[in-house]
């Protein structure tokens, strides 16, 4: 494919997030394949800073770079010393990556102690991430906060996103919009993007399939007795490539276009039908690309 891959609605450039075996291949080799198939950006892990020039040399933008990695939970730690050290690591990481041209940092607000009251971990989050305001402004970079609802995470529903953004009160804090997480939680992904579109700085192209039979048999509040959890999912849902789940992508992209979104849609591949081998992941990325180009 010689032309850039764009969504039909909105004309947003399509990229991908490195994942699984695909992320283990040499960067130059992977970059050549990504570029040859029309993808415009790559989302990379926090330990891949030294590979940034290779992606850029291939003509790929860095969609997001993970900030902190294992220290995500340190930012919400009950231990003040741990929080202080995590902030220092984050500040240094932002400066180092910004010097190489990285503009967006991917974070998930994971609690270190999942049993700690959410009001307490929310306070820790506001304290630590608020200390990144100056370095984000200084470097002209932004946080892209995703709402994966594991580890008693913050910022995975409208209530905590809304409160966090109000506390930060800065354009340097944004949302990594991923409808797959909203769908599994029963949150309307369209209503969410209608409320928060002005804050969206990056989009993950990922979907969620809800199995109606399992939902009837098990429900949302209990674990199954006889049924096992689905791969890349739970008892009644699983993550899929875009188009194989419930997300109304055309409507989502229409809302983002109306709000002036100008970022990338990065395919985050978490689908039992494709993950596990480099060849399978390549097929998954291409199938996702083709679908997103059609909606």
C-alpha positions in Angstrom: 0.0 0.0 0.0 1.6 3.2 -1.1 -1.0 5.7 0.1 -1.6 6.5 3.8 -4.3 4.6 5.5 -7.1 6.9 6.8 -10.5 6.4 8.4 -13.3 7.0 5.9 -15.1 9.2 8.4 -12.9 12.0 9.7 -9.9 11.1 7.6 -7.9 10.2 10.7 -4.5 8.5 10.0 -4.4 4.9 11.1 -1.5 3.6 13.1 -0.8 0.7 15.4 0.4 -0.1 18.9 3.2 -2.6 19.2 2.1 -5.8 20.9 3.1 -9.3 21.6 5.6 -11.0 19.3 5.2 -8.2 16.8 7.0 -5.9 19.3 9.9 -8.3 19.7 11.1 -8.1 16.1 13.9 -5.6 15.1 12.6 -2.1 15.0 13.9 -1.4 11.5 12.3 -4.5 10.1 8.9 -3.8 11.8 9.0 -0.2 10.8 9.5 -1.1 7.1 6.4 -3.4 7.2 4.3 -0.8 9.0 5.2 1.9 6.6 4.7 -0.3 3.5 1.1 -1.1 4.6 0.0 2.5 5.0 0.2 2.9 8.7 1.1 6.4 9.9 2.3 6.0 13.5 3.5 3.5 16.0 2.8 3.4 19.7 5.8 2.2 21.7 6.7 1.0 25.1 8.6 3.0 27.8 11.7 0.8 27.3 12.0 1.6 23.6 13.3 5.1 23.7 16.4 4.2 21.8 14.3 2.9 18.9 12.5 6.2 18.3 15.0 7.4 15.6 14.4 4.2 13.7 10.7 4.7 13.5 11.2 8.3 12.6 13.7 7.4 9.9 11.1 5.1 8.3 8.7 8.1 8.2 6.5 7.0 11.1 5.2 9.3 13.8 5.4 8.2 17.4 1.7 8.0 18.3 2.3 7.6 22.1 5.1 6.3 24.3 4.2 4.6 27.5 5.2 6.6 30.5 6.7 4.8 33.5 5.6 1.3 32.7 6.0 -0.6 36.0 5.9 2.7 37.9 2.3 3.5 37.0 1.2 2.0 40.3 3.9 3.9 42.1 2.2 7.1 41.2 -0.9 6.0 43.2 1.1 4.3 46.0 0.0 4.8 49.6 3.7 5.2 50.4 4.7 8.9 50.0 8.3 8.1 49.4 7.3 5.8 46.5 5.1 8.4 45.0 7.9 11.0 45.2 10.4 8.6 43.4 7.8 7.7 40.8 7.2 11.4 40.0 11.0 12.0 39.6 11.2 9.0 37.2 8.3 10.4 35.2 9.7 13.9 35.0 13.0 12.6 33.7 11.4 10.2 31.3 9.3 13.0 29.8 12.3 15.2 29.2 14.4 12.4 27.7 11.6 11.3 25.3 10.6 14.9 24.4 14.2 15.5 23.4 13.7 12.8 20.7 10.5 14.2 19.5 7.9 12.3 21.5 4.8 14.4 22.1 2.2 12.1 23.7 2.7 9.8 26.8 0.4 6.9 27.4 -0.6 6.2 31.1 -3.1 4.1 33.0 -4.0 5.1 36.5 -3.5 1.8 38.3 -3.8 1.5 42.1 -0.8 -0.1 43.9 -3.1 -1.4 46.6 -6.4 -2.5 45.0 -8.1 -2.6 48.4 -7.4 1.1 49.2 -10.5 3.4 49.1 -10.9 5.0 45.7 -11.1 8.5 47.2 -7.7 7.9 48.7 -6.1 6.7 45.5 -7.8 9.6 43.6 -6.0 12.0 46.0 -2.7 10.4 45.4 -3.2 10.6 41.6 -4.0 14.3 41.7 -1.0 14.9 43.8 1.5 13.0 41.7 0.2 13.8 38.2 -0.2 17.4 39.2 3.5 17.5 39.7 4.0 16.8 36.0 2.2 20.0 34.9 5.4 22.1 34.7 7.5 19.5 32.8 4.6 18.8 30.3 4.3 22.6 29.7 8.1 23.0 29.4 8.4 20.2 26.8 5.2 20.9 24.9 4.0 17.4 25.6 0.7 15.8 26.8 -0.5 12.8 28.8 -2.9 10.4 27.0 -4.8 8.7 29.9 -6.5 5.4 29.1 -9.3 3.9 31.1 -8.4 0.2 31.4 -10.6 -0.9 34.3 -8.2 -3.2 36.1 -6.3 -2.9 39.4 -9.0 -0.6 40.8 -7.8 2.0 38.3 -8.9 5.6 38.2 -9.9 7.5 35.1 -11.8 4.5 33.6 -15.3 6.0 33.8 -16.9 9.4 33.3 -17.0 10.2 37.0 -13.2 9.9 37.6 -12.1 11.3 34.2 -14.3 14.3 34.8 -13.0 14.9 38.3 -9.3 14.4 37.3 -9.5 16.8 34.3 -11.1 19.4 36.5 -8.3 19.1 39.1 -5.5 19.2 36.5 -7.1 22.2 34.7 -4.5 22.0 31.9 -4.5 21.2 28.2 -1.5 19.0 28.8 -3.8 16.3 30.3 -5.8 14.4 27.7 -7.8 11.2 27.1 -6.7 8.1 25.2 -10.1 7.1 24.0 -10.6 3.3 23.8 -14.3 2.3 23.4 -13.5 -1.4 24.1 -13.1 -0.7 27.9 -16.3 1.4 28.1 -18.3 -1.3 26.3 -17.2 -4.1 28.7 -18.2 -1.8 31.7 -21.6 -1.1 30.2 -20.8 2.6 29.5 -22.2 4.1 26.3 -19.1 4.8 24.2 -20.9 7.4 22.0 -22.2 9.4 25.0 -18.7 9.3 26.5 -17.0 10.7 23.4 -19.7 13.3 23.0 -18.9 14.6 26.5 -15.1 14.2 26.4 -14.2 14.7 22.7 -12.4 18.0 23.3 -10.0 16.2 25.6 -9.3 13.2 23.4 -5.7 13.3 22.2 -5.3 9.7 20.9 -7.6 6.8 19.9 -7.2 3.1 20.2 -8.8 1.0 17.5 -10.1 -1.9 19.6 -13.5 -3.3 20.1 -15.4 -5.6 22.5 -17.8 -8.4 21.7 -20.5 -9.1 24.2 -21.7 -12.7 24.2 -25.5 -12.5 24.9 -25.8 -16.1 25.9 -23.0 -15.9 28.4 -24.4 -12.6 29.7 -27.7 -14.2 30.3 -26.2 -17.3 32.0 -23.7 -15.5 34.1 -24.5 -11.8 34.3 -22.1 -9.1 35.1 -21.6 -9.4 38.9 -20.7 -13.1 39.4 -17.9 -15.3 38.1 -19.1 -18.4 36.2 -19.1 -21.7 38.1 -18.7 -23.9 35.0 -17.9 -21.5 32.2 -14.3 -20.4 31.8 -13.3 -16.9 31.0 -12.8 -16.0 27.4 -9.3 -15.3 26.0 -8.5 -11.6 26.0 -11.7 -11.0 28.0 -14.0 -12.0 30.9 -16.9 -14.3 31.4 -19.3 -12.6 29.0 -17.1 -10.4 26.9 -13.8 -10.4 25.0 -11.7 -7.8 23.2 -11.7 -7.9 19.4 -10.4 -6.1 16.3 -12.5 -3.1 15.3 -15.7 -4.2 13.6 -16.0 -7.6 15.3 -17.6 -6.0 18.4 -20.2 -3.5 19.4 -18.5 -0.1 18.9 -20.3 2.2 16.4 -17.2 3.5 14.7 -18.8 5.8 12.2 -20.7 7.6 14.9 -17.6 7.8 17.1 -15.5 9.2 14.3 -18.2 11.7 13.3 -18.2 13.1 16.9 -14.4 13.3 17.0 -14.4 15.1 13.6 -16.9 17.6 14.8 -14.8 18.3 17.9 -11.7 19.0 15.7 -9.8 15.9 16.7 -6.5 15.8 14.8 -4.7 12.8 16.2 -4.1 9.1 15.2 -6.3 6.0 15.5 -3.8 3.3 16.7 -4.9 -0.3 16.4 -4.4 -2.1 19.7 -4.5 -5.8 18.8 -6.0 -7.9 21.5 -8.0 -10.6 19.8 -7.7 -14.4 20.3 -8.2 -14.9 16.5 -5.0 -13.0 15.7 -2.6 -12.7 18.7 0.1 -15.2 19.3 2.3 -15.1 16.2 3.8 -12.3 14.1 2.0 -13.6 11.1 -1.3 -13.6 13.0 -0.7 -10.2 14.4 0.0 -8.8 10.9 -3.3 -10.3 9.6 -5.1 -8.7 12.6 -3.5 -5.3 11.9 -4.4 -5.4 8.2 -8.0 -6.6 8.9 -8.4 -3.8 11.4 -6.9 -1.2 9.0 -9.3 -2.3 6.2 -12.3 -2.0 8.4 -11.4 1.4 9.8 -10.8 2.6 6.2 -14.4 1.6 5.4 -16.3 3.4 8.2 
